[in-house]
């Protein structure tokens, strides 16, 4: 017996499987003739079923943000994992070294000699090998070093450290991902490319080979991934999209929505059962799918969404869908995805990496 989309209890996080698979194939098709390979980011969907679909479509491996996510990925058989972040606490370093004592390739970002030494001791203790990328801050203003001399110093430290292998450079241009003007976005990428290309050249003059340069995202995949020195593109949100990324005009479609029910209706006004506990708003309020005349009123409360409905398009118990403004943080609020195809429930997938903040 088929369960129809409108029969799913709300609020529920929906995936349109046709659109999800289309997005995965669109990105895979773009990357096929490029120098860089796709290493999509797990932090968007945190779902093993989706990660394996991405690998099946040609992705070389998976990027993640947290050690806990890497553990989830490794347990599912993913054999090439990059933690595009620093792992610095002693207990976490021990976990990472133990995890790398397998047939899975693990990469991790570093930006201090102290962290390099700690990683080396842990890897040596258990006989594992960690692939290390030096993070360069190309505009995010958070972790990373800034000059070729800084990078070279860290590379020399990695070369001396047992149990570590210099894998390349981590350089992610997150500050450019949602710049709406494509020319401004392209200028930002070009500036970043010049910086990293210069660092790579200086490293090579000192006899250092740079196997990988990893970064890129959904907003810049067609710039950073367009035969620049980058060898890996870490785009994640393209599988789902959201209202913020929609403004960039990329060829990906909204496969992720929140199904919600109208629980109160009066003239010009409606209330749904989806609020802040199921939909984040740090990038703005969600939009109503296929109903551009409807607007969320002011903001979401914890459990409710108030909608201005001047034309009384909605009715009591009607099911509608939100398009979230930020797919990554919205997905992390949910335990499962309800996967539909042509409005029929086909599967329920767990959000396997939800809560893996350590």
N, C-alpha and C positions, 0 to 999 in steps of 0.2 A: 504493500500500500504506500503510495507516494504521499509525502508531506509537502504541502505547498508553502511557498515563502510566507504568505499571509497567515499561515497557521503556526509559525514559530513564535514562541512566547517572547515578549519584549521587556526591556531593551535587549537587543542582540547585535553582535558584531557580525556583519555579513561580508562574504567574499563572493563576487560574481566570477565563477571559475573561467568562463569564456574570456572575460576581460583580463583576468590575472594571467592566463596562459598567453593571451595576445601580447601583453606587456613584456612578459619574459622573452617571447620570441622576437619582438621588435628590438629589444636591447641586444639580444644574442646576434641577430642579423646585422645590426650596425657594427658590432665589434669584430665580426668574422674576418674582415680584411684590414684590420688595424694592427699596428705594432703592439699595442697594449692588449692584455687579456683582462677579462672581467673577473673580479673577485668581489661579488656583491656583499653588502653589509647585512648581517643578521639582526642588527639592532632595530631595523624597521619592523619586521614581521615576527621575529623570535619563534619561528615555526619550522620544525624539521621537514615537514612535508614540502613546504615551499623551497627550503634550501636544497633539497634533493632534486626538485624540479629545475632549479637554476643550474645545478651541476650537470644534470642530464642534458640541458640545453647548451652546454659548452663552457660554463664557468670553470676556471682553473682551481678554485677553492673558495673559501668563505672568510669574510672579515667579520670580526665581532669587537665589542667594546670592553667586555668584562671577562675575567677568568671563568666565572660561573657559566657564561654562555659558551665558552670554549669547551668546557667539560661536557655540556649538553651535546654540542656538535660532535665531539669525539666519540661519545657513547653511541651515536647513531651511525657511525661508519664514515663520517667526513674525514678525509685523510690529509687535507692541506688547510691549515687554519692560521689566520693572522689576528692577533690581538693588537689592534691599532691604538694602543694605549700603554701607559707605563704600569708595570706590576712591581710594587716596591715594598709592601709589608712582608716581613719574614715568613709568616704563615702562608701567604699567597704565593710567594716565591717557591716555597717548598712544594706546594700543590702543583705549581706549573712545572717544576723540574720533574716531579713524579709523573705528571701527565705526559710529558715529552719522552718518557722512557717507554716508547712504543713505536709502531710503524707509522705513526702520524707525524707530519711535519708541522712544527709550531713556530710561528714568528711572533716577536714582541717588540714594541718600541722602547727606546731608551733615550735619555738626554743628560745623564750624569755618569761620571766614572764610578761613583759609589754604587749605583744600581747595577752597573756592569759587573763589578766585583762580587756583589751579593748574588747575582744570577749565576755567575761562574762557580762560586763555591757550592751552590745548591745543585747545579747540574753535575759537577764533579762528584758530589757525594753519592748520587744515585746512578751515575754513568749515563746520563742523557745528554742530548745536544739541543741547544736552543738557537734558532736563527734570529739574529738581532738586526733591527733597522734603527738607524739614528733618526730621530724626529727633528725636522727643521720647521720652525714657526714661519709660515709664509703669509701670515696675516690674521690668524685667529686670536693671537694675544693670550695664549694659555701655555701649554707645554711646548718644549722644543728649544733648540739652539738657533743661532742666527747667522753665524759666519762660517766660511769654509775652514778657517783655523779651528773653530769649535768642533766642527764635524770631524776633521782630521785627528784631533786629539782623542775623540771618542773612538774612532776607528782603530787607532793604535792601541787603545785600551782593550778593545774587543779582540784584536789580533793576538794580544798577549794572554788573553783569558782562556783557560781551558774549558771545554764544554760549550763554547759559544762560537758561532759562525757569523761573520758579517754578511748580511743579506742585502743591504742597500739603505735607501732613504725613505722615510715616511714623511710625506708632505701633502697635507690635506687643506684645501682652500674652502673651508666651510663658510668663511665670511663672504664668499661670492655666490653661494648656491642660490640665493633668492633675489639677487640683483635683477630687477625686471628689465632694464635696458640691455638688450643683447650686446650692443657695442661696448657699453661700460663693463659688462661681464667679461667680454672677450679681451678688453684692455687689461683687466685685472689678471686674467689667466696668463696673458702674454708676459706681463711683468713678473709673475711668479715663475713662469717657465725660464725666463732669462736668469733669474736668481739661481734656480736649481741647476740649470745647464752650466752656469759658471762654477758652482760648487763641484759638480761632477768633473768638469775639466781640470780643476785644481787638484782634485783627488787623484785623477789619472796621471798628472804630472809627478805625483809622489808615488806612483806605482800601485795605486789602489784601484782595483776593478769594482764597479758598482753594478751588481747583477740586477737589482730591482729598484725602481722608483715607484712608490705606491701612493695613491691618493685619488682625487676626483670624486664627484658625486652626481646625483641626478640633475642638478642645475647646470653642471659644467661637463657632463660626460662627452658631449659632442665637440668640446673645445680641448680639454685636457686629454681626452682620448683620441684626438685626431692627429695621430702620428707625431706627438711631442716626445720628449725623452721619457715620459711616464711609461711604465711597463705593466702597471696594474691600475684598474679603475674600480673604486670601492662603492659605486652607486648602490643605494638601497631603496629609496622611496619610490622609484619608478614602478615597482611591482603593484603598489597601491594608489599612489598619487593622493593629493589633497588640495584644498582650495588655494593654498599658497603656491604650490608648484603649478597648479593649473594656469596661473598668470604668465608663465614663461613660454607657453605655446609649444611644448614638447609633444611628440606623437604618442604619448601614453594616456590611458583613460582611467577614470576612477573605478577601480575594482572593489574598493573598501567603502562600506557605508554602515551606518547604525540604523537598524530597524527599530522604530518606535511607534507607540500607539497613542492616538488622541484620546485622552482620558477625561477631558472636559471641553465642551464647545458651547459658546454663546455668540451672538452676533458680533462679527468683527474680531473675534478672539478665540484662541484655542490653546490647550495645554497638553503637552505630551509627557510620557513617562521616562524621558531620557535627559539627564542633567549632567552636572560636572563629574559625577562618579563613573560615567561611561564615555565622556567626551571631553577632551582637553580644549582649552581656548587660548593658550598663550600666543598663538598666531592669529587669533580672531575667532569670531563665532562661526559655527558650522553653517552650511547652506542647505536648503531643502532640495533634494534631487528632483529634477523635472518640474519644479514649481517655483520659477524665478520671482513670481509676485509675492511669495510668502517670505517673511523676515522674522528671524528670532528677535524677540523684544528685549532690548538692553543686554541682558546676559542670562546665562544658565544658572539656576539654583542647583542645590545638590542632587535633587531627584527629578526636577521638572524643567521643561523647556516651554517658555511662553511665546506664542506665535501671533503676530499681527496678521489677521485674515479678513481684510476689508471686503473681499468679494464672497466671503463664506464658501470658499472652495473645499474646505475640510468638513468632515462629519464625525460625529461621535463614534469611537472604536475603529476609525480608519487607520490603516497602517501607512506610514510615510518613512522616508529614509533621509538621515542627515549625511552630508559629505563633510567629514571633519576638516579642520584647518591644519591639523598636524597629525599625520597618520601614525608616526612612530610612537609618540607618547599616548595617543588614544589606544593603540593596540595593547600597550602595556597595562592598561586598566582591566583587561578582560582575561578570562580563563580559557576561552575557546572561540573559534571561528565557526560560523554556520555557513557552509559552502553550498551555493546554489548554482544551478545551471538551468537557464530558461524557466526561472521561478519555481524550480523543484529542488528541494533539499537533497543534495547528493552525498555530503560528508560533513562530519564535525571534526575539526582538527584542534588539538590543544595548542595553546600559546606556550610552547615548551620552555622558552627562555624567560617567561614572565617572572619578575622578582629576582632574577639573577644579577643583583647589583653588586655582588662581591666576586 
